[in-house]
Amino acid sequence: MPDLRSAPPEVLPVEALALARGGNVDLPEVRAAADRCRACDLWSRATQTVFGAGPVPARLMLVGEQPGDQEDVAGAPFVGPAGHVLDEALEAAGIDREQAFVTNVVKHFKWRPSPGGKRRLHETPTRREVGACLPWVETELRLVRPEALVAMGATAATGLLGPGIKVTRDHGRPLESDLAPLVVATIHPSAILRARDRPSREAMLAGFVDDLRTVAARLA
């Protein structure tokens, strides 16, 4: 039987997915293997791999774009400012985050230095980087087996569901997909943080909560 411990670093995501499809691997093994993934170049500037976290299996799986600065340091998804927004929205929607599996389509933080060099600024992953990392998410899906999958933001939505998905148009409604019985796209919590003023932030947060309530109602 293939062993992730001996697989070449550049093919680890594909090898992990093949093992998950056969039921021959568990999440701790996959997480350990992801620490030495070299399927793209993002690992070279990141502090560490940030894999998904939560119960396995889980009824709900939430997928964002990539870890941010604080997630890169902590090694856990959604623990920074966007994570706090997510926590607030989940609570308002009546969803217990501890019962959800939370992850990203890209497992390493892509960043550039600020003009002053004191901060690391987020950069959007390329299509190639998302594609290289996608087997990790597909492996998580195989292991978590969620009843509901929520793609948060355009990078996650198009990575998982294809370029035809438009979050602004398709958010909050069930989408056709074989990834889970219920698949929904919504905005990324960081978009709320970037809103230009307080009324805009409040409106975006309300819409985000409404999308999550749709999922909660289907799971009830």
Backbone as CSV, one residue per row, in Angstrom:
resi,resn,N_x,N_y,N_z,CA_x,CA_y,CA_z,C_x,C_y,C_z
1,MET,0.844,-1.195,0.000,0.000,0.000,0.000,0.882,1.249,0.000
2,PRO,0.583,2.257,-0.818,1.379,3.489,-0.827,1.418,4.132,0.558
3,ASP,2.524,4.807,0.850,2.737,5.434,2.149,3.082,6.900,1.934
4,LEU,2.312,7.796,2.546,2.561,9.219,2.367,3.922,9.630,2.910
5,ARG,4.459,8.880,3.854,5.746,9.240,4.434,6.883,9.106,3.428
6,SER,6.693,8.282,2.408,7.752,8.084,1.418,7.436,8.730,0.068
7,ALA,6.274,9.359,-0.063,5.892,9.980,-1.332,6.715,11.237,-1.573
8,PRO,7.083,11.501,-2.835,7.827,12.731,-3.151,7.013,13.970,-2.759
9,PRO,7.655,15.004,-2.221,6.922,16.185,-1.735,6.067,16.871,-2.786
10,GLU,6.498,16.820,-4.064,5.764,17.535,-5.104,4.472,16.835,-5.524
11,VAL,4.309,15.558,-5.163,3.090,14.831,-5.545,2.246,14.451,-4.335
12,LEU,2.577,14.966,-3.174,1.854,14.593,-1.963,0.347,14.854,-2.034
13,PRO,-0.113,16.015,-2.557,-1.567,16.220,-2.595,-2.297,15.152,-3.401
14,VAL,-1.751,14.785,-4.545,-2.384,13.783,-5.400,-2.358,12.414,-4.735
15,GLU,-1.226,12.083,-4.098,-1.113,10.795,-3.415,-2.098,10.711,-2.250
16,ALA,-2.236,11.804,-1.504,-3.164,11.813,-0.374,-4.597,11.607,-0.838
17,LEU,-4.975,12.253,-1.935,-6.330,12.109,-2.453,-6.589,10.681,-2.907
18,ALA,-5.606,10.059,-3.561,-5.774,8.676,-4.007,-5.989,7.748,-2.814
19,LEU,-5.238,7.960,-1.747,-5.407,7.137,-0.550,-6.759,7.389,0.116
20,ALA,-7.193,8.655,0.141,-8.486,8.982,0.747,-9.625,8.339,-0.033
21,ARG,-9.514,8.324,-1.351,-10.551,7.690,-2.169,-10.662,6.207,-1.869
22,GLY,-9.553,5.600,-1.505,-9.570,4.176,-1.179,-9.832,3.887,0.277
23,GLY,-10.023,4.945,1.078,-10.271,4.760,2.501,-9.045,4.298,3.259
24,ASN,-7.856,4.670,2.763,-6.617,4.150,3.332,-5.771,5.196,4.050
25,VAL,-6.395,6.272,4.503,-5.646,7.308,5.197,-6.600,8.055,6.125
26,ASP,-6.051,8.634,7.201,-6.880,9.441,8.100,-6.332,10.867,8.158
27,LEU,-7.082,11.744,8.815,-6.718,13.163,8.803,-5.357,13.439,9.440
28,PRO,-5.007,12.850,10.585,-3.672,13.122,11.139,-2.542,12.756,10.170
29,GLU,-2.680,11.651,9.440,-1.662,11.277,8.451,-1.572,12.315,7.340
30,VAL,-2.736,12.762,6.866,-2.769,13.735,5.774,-2.192,15.070,6.240
31,ARG,-2.562,15.489,7.437,-2.051,16.760,7.963,-0.527,16.712,8.101
32,ALA,-0.006,15.603,8.586,1.442,15.467,8.728,2.133,15.509,7.368
33,ALA,1.530,14.865,6.376,2.114,14.864,5.034,2.110,16.266,4.431
34,ALA,1.042,17.018,4.683,0.930,18.367,4.110,2.031,19.295,4.600
35,ASP,2.611,18.992,5.752,3.688,19.823,6.284,4.915,19.843,5.377
36,ARG,5.068,18.824,4.544,6.233,18.808,3.655,5.840,18.895,2.172
37,CYS,4.658,19.432,1.914,4.189,19.576,0.533,5.021,20.607,-0.225
38,ARG,5.374,20.253,-1.474,6.117,21.153,-2.350,5.470,21.201,-3.736
39,ALA,4.142,21.067,-3.774,3.443,21.038,-5.056,3.431,22.398,-5.751
40,CYS,3.628,23.477,-5.006,3.833,24.803,-5.582,4.903,25.497,-4.751
41,ASP,5.181,26.755,-5.041,6.287,27.444,-4.367,5.885,28.218,-3.112
42,LEU,4.611,28.205,-2.751,4.177,29.047,-1.638,4.789,28.620,-0.302
43,TRP,5.148,27.367,-0.153,5.721,26.883,1.099,7.002,27.626,1.465
44,SER,7.734,28.119,0.452,9.068,28.662,0.694,9.053,29.960,1.500
45,ARG,7.927,30.695,1.464,7.853,31.967,2.187,6.869,31.917,3.351
46,ALA,6.193,30.805,3.504,5.249,30.660,4.607,5.951,30.117,5.849
47,THR,5.384,30.417,7.000,5.928,29.886,8.241,5.673,28.398,8.353
48,GLN,4.487,27.973,7.938,4.108,26.574,8.051,2.855,26.307,7.222
49,THR,2.568,25.032,7.024,1.312,24.631,6.400,0.183,24.837,7.401
50,VAL,-0.938,25.370,6.928,-2.114,25.538,7.787,-3.218,24.648,7.234
51,PHE,-3.417,23.501,7.861,-4.406,22.545,7.397,-5.739,22.813,8.076
52,GLY,-6.775,22.102,7.632,-8.098,22.277,8.199,-8.176,21.790,9.629
53,ALA,-9.185,22.280,10.352,-9.366,21.920,11.754,-10.840,21.741,12.054
54,GLY,-11.129,20.790,12.932,-12.501,20.532,13.326,-12.777,19.057,13.421
55,PRO,-13.999,18.702,13.763,-14.341,17.293,13.913,-14.352,16.554,12.584
56,VAL,-14.040,15.276,12.637,-14.079,14.404,11.451,-14.788,13.109,11.835
57,PRO,-15.942,12.817,11.245,-16.652,13.620,10.246,-17.337,14.835,10.880
58,ALA,-17.851,15.723,10.006,-18.582,16.907,10.453,-19.741,17.158,9.495
59,ARG,-20.833,17.661,10.013,-21.990,17.932,9.153,-21.760,19.154,8.276
60,LEU,-20.915,20.079,8.741,-20.676,21.328,8.014,-19.188,21.511,7.780
61,MET,-18.829,21.885,6.542,-17.445,22.207,6.206,-17.421,23.596,5.580
62,LEU,-16.580,24.472,6.107,-16.435,25.843,5.632,-15.055,25.984,4.989
63,VAL,-15.022,26.530,3.777,-13.768,26.634,3.038,-13.525,28.075,2.620
64,GLY,-12.391,28.634,3.029,-11.999,29.969,2.625,-10.882,29.940,1.595
65,GLU,-10.182,31.052,1.462,-9.157,31.169,0.418,-7.809,30.623,0.851
66,GLN,-7.227,31.225,1.886,-5.893,30.848,2.336,-5.697,31.363,3.759
67,PRO,-4.712,30.840,4.488,-4.425,31.407,5.806,-3.894,32.830,5.673
68,GLY,-4.171,33.642,6.678,-3.630,34.989,6.723,-2.387,35.039,7.601
69,ASP,-1.955,36.245,7.922,-0.730,36.425,8.693,-0.806,35.713,10.043
70,GLN,-1.881,35.914,10.781,-1.983,35.308,12.110,-2.160,33.800,12.028
71,GLU,-2.879,33.337,11.016,-3.045,31.891,10.839,-1.715,31.231,10.496
72,ASP,-0.913,31.918,9.680,0.399,31.400,9.297,1.297,31.216,10.519
73,VAL,1.200,32.128,11.459,2.012,32.051,12.671,1.463,30.990,13.625
74,ALA,0.137,30.956,13.771,-0.484,30.042,14.731,-0.601,28.615,14.211
75,GLY,-0.664,28.448,12.888,-0.822,27.117,12.320,-2.243,26.606,12.368
76,ALA,-3.216,27.504,12.483,-4.626,27.113,12.550,-5.445,28.059,11.685
77,PRO,-6.536,27.559,11.052,-7.334,28.404,10.165,-8.287,29.326,10.912
78,PHE,-8.471,30.524,10.367,-9.470,31.483,10.843,-9.345,31.780,12.334
79,VAL,-8.143,32.205,12.735,-7.927,32.631,14.116,-7.607,34.125,14.205
80,GLY,-7.504,34.800,13.050,-7.221,36.230,13.014,-8.483,37.054,12.882
81,PRO,-8.380,38.282,12.371,-9.548,39.169,12.253,-10.703,38.566,11.451
82,ALA,-10.405,37.930,10.315,-11.484,37.307,9.534,-12.129,36.170,10.317
83,GLY,-11.329,35.476,11.110,-11.882,34.407,11.947,-12.833,34.938,13.001
84,HIS,-12.536,36.121,13.534,-13.438,36.719,14.516,-14.774,37.099,13.874
85,VAL,-14.711,37.603,12.637,-15.952,37.903,11.910,-16.729,36.616,11.655
86,LEU,-16.023,35.569,11.268,-16.684,34.281,11.038,-17.347,33.781,12.313
87,ASP,-16.655,33.882,13.434,-17.231,33.447,14.713,-18.520,34.213,15.013
88,GLU,-18.494,35.527,14.797,-19.669,36.361,15.055,-20.833,35.951,14.165
89,ALA,-20.539,35.709,12.884,-21.602,35.352,11.946,-22.165,33.965,12.241
90,LEU,-21.304,33.026,12.563,-21.782,31.677,12.890,-22.680,31.706,14.125
91,GLU,-22.275,32.459,15.138,-23.094,32.551,16.344,-24.454,33.161,16.026
92,ALA,-24.455,34.225,15.202,-25.719,34.874,14.839,-26.618,33.940,14.034
93,ALA,-26.006,33.038,13.273,-26.772,32.096,12.458,-27.176,30.844,13.227
94,GLY,-26.740,30.742,14.469,-27.086,29.582,15.283,-26.255,28.348,14.979
95,ILE,-25.015,28.552,14.535,-24.122,27.449,14.194,-22.966,27.424,15.186
96,ASP,-22.693,26.267,15.736,-21.588,26.076,16.668,-20.315,25.807,15.874
97,ARG,-19.369,26.741,15.918,-18.134,26.548,15.147,-17.412,25.268,15.557
98,GLU,-17.508,24.882,16.809,-16.814,23.683,17.273,-17.322,22.426,16.582
99,GLN,-18.500,22.510,15.974,-19.073,21.365,15.274,-18.791,21.400,13.780
100,ALA,-18.079,22.420,13.314,-17.797,22.576,11.888,-16.319,22.323,11.607
101,PHE,-16.025,21.827,10.415,-14.649,21.684,9.947,-14.340,22.904,9.096
102,VAL,-13.254,23.610,9.427,-12.916,24.870,8.774,-11.555,24.736,8.096
103,THR,-11.474,25.156,6.830,-10.225,25.010,6.090,-10.140,26.066,4.989
104,ASN,-9.126,25.949,4.134,-8.914,26.849,3.007,-8.521,26.059,1.769
105,VAL,-8.754,26.634,0.583,-8.354,25.937,-0.642,-6.848,25.978,-0.854
106,VAL,-6.167,26.940,-0.244,-4.707,27.020,-0.300,-4.186,26.941,1.136
107,LYS,-3.160,26.142,1.348,-2.714,25.838,2.711,-1.523,26.668,3.184
108,HIS,-0.963,27.507,2.322,0.150,28.364,2.724,-0.215,29.830,2.505
109,PHE,0.313,30.697,3.345,0.058,32.129,3.280,0.883,32.745,2.151
110,LYS,0.196,33.350,1.178,0.870,34.072,0.105,0.866,35.556,0.454
111,TRP,2.051,36.163,0.478,2.132,37.534,0.953,3.249,38.300,0.242
112,ARG,3.166,39.623,0.407,4.224,40.524,-0.038,4.476,41.516,1.094
113,PRO,5.679,42.043,1.202,5.953,43.000,2.278,5.256,44.331,2.024
114,SER,4.846,44.988,3.085,4.277,46.332,2.968,5.378,47.299,2.550
115,PRO,5.017,48.486,2.038,6.043,49.452,1.617,7.080,49.743,2.698
116,GLY,6.651,49.756,3.946,7.598,49.992,5.041,8.322,48.743,5.483
117,GLY,7.843,47.598,4.994,8.478,46.338,5.322,8.144,45.771,6.681
118,LYS,7.198,46.377,7.404,6.892,45.921,8.757,5.718,44.954,8.808
119,ARG,4.963,44.882,7.718,3.788,44.003,7.701,3.843,43.101,6.489
120,ARG,3.158,41.953,6.603,3.018,41.040,5.477,1.608,41.203,4.923
121,LEU,1.508,41.591,3.669,0.219,41.868,3.049,-0.236,40.681,2.203
122,HIS,-1.498,40.358,2.325,-2.116,39.253,1.588,-2.015,39.463,0.086
123,GLU,-1.730,38.379,-0.632,-1.813,38.367,-2.087,-2.700,37.194,-2.507
124,THR,-3.539,37.426,-3.523,-4.448,36.369,-3.978,-3.671,35.256,-4.678
125,PRO,-3.926,34.000,-4.325,-3.256,32.895,-5.004,-3.639,32.841,-6.479
126,THR,-2.708,32.379,-7.303,-2.987,32.206,-8.721,-3.812,30.950,-8.951
127,ARG,-4.337,30.832,-10.161,-5.103,29.640,-10.515,-4.232,28.387,-10.394
128,ARG,-2.962,28.494,-10.781,-2.062,27.350,-10.687,-1.842,26.942,-9.230
129,GLU,-1.671,27.927,-8.360,-1.451,27.619,-6.940,-2.680,26.981,-6.320
130,VAL,-3.856,27.479,-6.685,-5.098,26.859,-6.198,-5.207,25.430,-6.720
131,GLY,-4.906,25.241,-8.003,-4.998,23.913,-8.589,-4.035,22.922,-7.962
132,ALA,-2.839,23.377,-7.627,-1.854,22.498,-7.005,-2.307,22.053,-5.623
133,CYS,-3.005,22.925,-4.922,-3.423,22.648,-3.545,-4.791,21.969,-3.459
134,LEU,-5.567,22.041,-4.519,-6.951,21.566,-4.466,-7.092,20.110,-4.023
135,PRO,-6.185,19.196,-4.411,-6.333,17.819,-3.917,-6.332,17.701,-2.397
136,TRP,-5.659,18.613,-1.701,-5.723,18.584,-0.236,-7.156,18.824,0.244
137,VAL,-7.835,19.803,-0.368,-9.221,20.090,0.029,-10.131,18.925,-0.338
138,GLU,-9.896,18.342,-1.506,-10.706,17.195,-1.918,-10.484,16.017,-0.968
139,THR,-9.262,15.882,-0.473,-8.979,14.851,0.522,-9.724,15.127,1.816
140,GLU,-9.710,16.390,2.256,-10.461,16.758,3.459,-11.942,16.442,3.279
141,LEU,-12.477,16.753,2.105,-13.883,16.458,1.837,-14.167,14.967,1.955
142,ARG,-13.289,14.138,1.422,-13.458,12.683,1.505,-13.487,12.205,2.950
143,LEU,-12.655,12.824,3.784,-12.548,12.386,5.175,-13.637,12.987,6.061
144,VAL,-13.973,14.246,5.810,-14.958,14.941,6.651,-16.391,14.525,6.311
145,ARG,-16.640,14.268,5.035,-17.966,13.842,4.536,-19.091,14.771,5.030
146,PRO,-18.995,16.065,4.718,-19.995,17.003,5.229,-21.341,16.858,4.527
147,GLU,-22.381,17.168,5.266,-23.706,17.278,4.662,-23.847,18.614,3.942
148,ALA,-23.151,19.628,4.442,-23.203,20.962,3.834,-21.788,21.498,3.670
149,LEU,-21.525,22.059,2.508,-20.235,22.664,2.186,-20.468,24.130,1.858
150,VAL,-19.745,25.027,2.536,-19.868,26.456,2.291,-18.535,26.972,1.762
151,ALA,-18.544,27.489,0.547,-17.359,28.101,-0.058,-17.415,29.595,0.189
152,MET,-16.429,30.114,0.891,-16.439,31.516,1.287,-15.467,32.311,0.418
153,GLY,-16.012,33.172,-0.430,-15.196,34.011,-1.292,-15.001,33.427,-2.671
154,ALA,-14.592,34.288,-3.602,-14.490,33.896,-5.005,-13.425,32.833,-5.242
155,THR,-12.282,32.929,-4.561,-11.220,31.952,-4.789,-11.666,30.562,-4.400
156,ALA,-12.305,30.424,-3.253,-12.803,29.118,-2.823,-13.932,28.635,-3.728
157,ALA,-14.853,29.531,-4.066,-16.019,29.141,-4.867,-15.611,28.677,-6.263
158,THR,-14.754,29.437,-6.935,-14.362,29.040,-8.286,-13.408,27.850,-8.254
159,GLY,-12.570,27.767,-7.225,-11.678,26.626,-7.115,-12.431,25.323,-6.947
160,LEU,-13.473,25.347,-6.137,-14.246,24.135,-5.862,-15.334,23.865,-6.898
161,LEU,-15.914,24.932,-7.444,-17.130,24.776,-8.251,-16.971,25.219,-9.701
162,GLY,-15.824,25.790,-10.048,-15.595,26.189,-11.429,-15.791,27.667,-11.656
163,PRO,-15.298,28.172,-12.791,-15.312,29.617,-13.064,-16.692,30.200,-13.311
164,GLY,-17.696,29.349,-13.498,-19.037,29.868,-13.751,-19.738,30.390,-12.519
165,ILE,-19.171,30.127,-11.344,-19.796,30.578,-10.097,-19.445,32.041,-9.834
166,LYS,-20.449,32.851,-9.553,-20.273,34.249,-9.184,-20.894,34.446,-7.802
167,VAL,-20.050,34.724,-6.816,-20.542,34.820,-5.445,-21.598,35.898,-5.298
168,THR,-21.408,37.038,-5.955,-22.383,38.119,-5.833,-23.750,37.721,-6.380
169,ARG,-23.774,36.831,-7.356,-25.026,36.393,-7.967,-25.585,35.137,-7.311
170,ASP,-24.701,34.210,-6.939,-25.135,32.867,-6.546,-25.151,32.622,-5.041
171,HIS,-24.764,33.611,-4.247,-24.622,33.371,-2.815,-25.944,32.979,-2.158
172,GLY,-25.830,32.117,-1.176,-26.971,31.789,-0.320,-27.966,30.803,-0.868
173,ARG,-27.770,30.316,-2.101,-28.718,29.343,-2.652,-28.003,28.029,-2.946
174,PRO,-28.708,26.914,-2.853,-28.080,25.621,-3.135,-27.546,25.567,-4.565
175,LEU,-26.338,25.063,-4.711,-25.693,24.965,-6.010,-25.538,23.506,-6.410
176,GLU,-25.604,23.249,-7.705,-25.458,21.882,-8.190,-24.007,21.447,-8.078
177,SER,-23.766,20.398,-7.318,-22.414,19.879,-7.125,-22.507,18.511,-6.460
178,ASP,-21.541,17.657,-6.778,-21.486,16.362,-6.112,-20.509,16.369,-4.936
179,LEU,-20.024,17.550,-4.539,-19.082,17.637,-3.425,-19.745,17.365,-2.083
180,ALA,-21.018,17.702,-1.968,-21.770,17.482,-0.729,-23.260,17.564,-1.065
181,PRO,-24.124,17.009,-0.203,-25.563,17.109,-0.461,-26.057,18.554,-0.590
182,LEU,-25.473,19.464,0.188,-25.811,20.882,0.093,-24.519,21.668,-0.102
183,VAL,-24.461,22.466,-1.157,-23.296,23.306,-1.425,-23.775,24.742,-1.612
184,VAL,-23.167,25.654,-0.875,-23.554,27.063,-0.904,-22.298,27.922,-0.994
185,ALA,-22.363,28.989,-1.764,-21.284,29.981,-1.814,-21.724,31.233,-1.063
186,THR,-20.757,31.913,-0.488,-21.042,33.169,0.196,-19.772,34.023,0.172
187,ILE,-19.838,35.217,0.721,-18.670,36.081,0.739,-17.650,35.570,1.759
188,HIS,-16.420,36.036,1.610,-15.386,35.719,2.589,-15.473,36.723,3.733
189,PRO,-15.275,36.295,4.972,-15.352,37.250,6.087,-14.418,38.447,5.934
190,SER,-13.285,38.262,5.279,-12.355,39.382,5.114,-12.942,40.492,4.252
191,ALA,-13.895,40.145,3.370,-14.538,41.179,2.556,-15.302,42.159,3.443
192,ILE,-15.852,41.664,4.523,-16.576,42.527,5.462,-15.602,43.493,6.127
193,LEU,-14.416,42.994,6.458,-13.404,43.850,7.077,-12.939,44.953,6.131
194,ARG,-12.979,44.672,4.833,-12.499,45.654,3.852,-13.570,46.648,3.416
195,ALA,-14.785,46.501,3.899,-15.873,47.404,3.500,-15.504,48.851,3.809
196,ARG,-15.975,49.769,2.966,-15.505,51.158,3.018,-16.036,51.939,4.215
197,ASP,-17.184,51.528,4.781,-17.719,52.274,5.908,-18.580,51.338,6.761
198,ARG,-19.006,51.842,7.902,-19.758,51.010,8.844,-21.084,50.501,8.274
199,PRO,-21.894,51.349,7.605,-23.141,50.820,7.027,-22.892,49.687,6.033
200,SER,-21.832,49.830,5.230,-21.515,48.767,4.269,-21.122,47.491,4.989
201,ARG,-20.313,47.627,6.046,-19.902,46.451,6.814,-21.100,45.768,7.436
202,GLU,-21.999,46.552,7.991,-23.178,45.968,8.647,-24.065,45.248,7.634
203,ALA,-24.220,45.837,6.454,-25.043,45.207,5.416,-24.403,43.914,4.921
204,MET,-23.093,43.930,4.726,-22.413,42.725,4.268,-22.456,41.633,5.325
205,LEU,-22.283,42.002,6.585,-22.363,41.019,7.658,-23.756,40.411,7.738
206,ALA,-24.777,41.234,7.586,-26.155,40.732,7.619,-26.397,39.741,6.487
207,GLY,-25.879,40.046,5.295,-26.022,39.127,4.179,-25.276,37.826,4.401
208,PHE,-24.092,37.917,4.974,-23.299,36.736,5.303,-24.045,35.853,6.296
209,VAL,-24.603,36.470,7.319,-25.367,35.718,8.322,-26.585,35.061,7.683
210,ASP,-27.271,35.779,6.803,-28.439,35.207,6.129,-28.055,33.954,5.329
211,ASP,-26.914,34.003,4.633,-26.468,32.838,3.878,-26.196,31.657,4.809
212,LEU,-25.570,31.938,5.938,-25.282,30.871,6.898,-26.561,30.340,7.537
213,ARG,-27.541,31.208,7.735,-28.824,30.751,8.289,-29.525,29.797,7.325
214,THR,-29.361,30.042,6.022,-29.929,29.122,5.029,-29.352,27.734,5.211
215,VAL,-28.042,27.666,5.439,-27.382,26.384,5.653,-27.849,25.763,6.974
216,ALA,-27.911,26.572,8.018,-28.344,26.060,9.321,-29.752,25.495,9.263
217,ALA,-30.634,26.151,8.514,-32.008,25.679,8.378,-32.067,24.329,7.684
218,ARG,-31.213,24.137,6.685,-31.195,22.858,5.960,-30.617,21.741,6.827
219,LEU,-29.719,22.091,7.720,-29.118,21.083,8.599,-29.992,20.768,9.823
220,ALA,-30.934,21.658,10.130,-31.750,21.476,11.328,-32.629,20.228,11.222
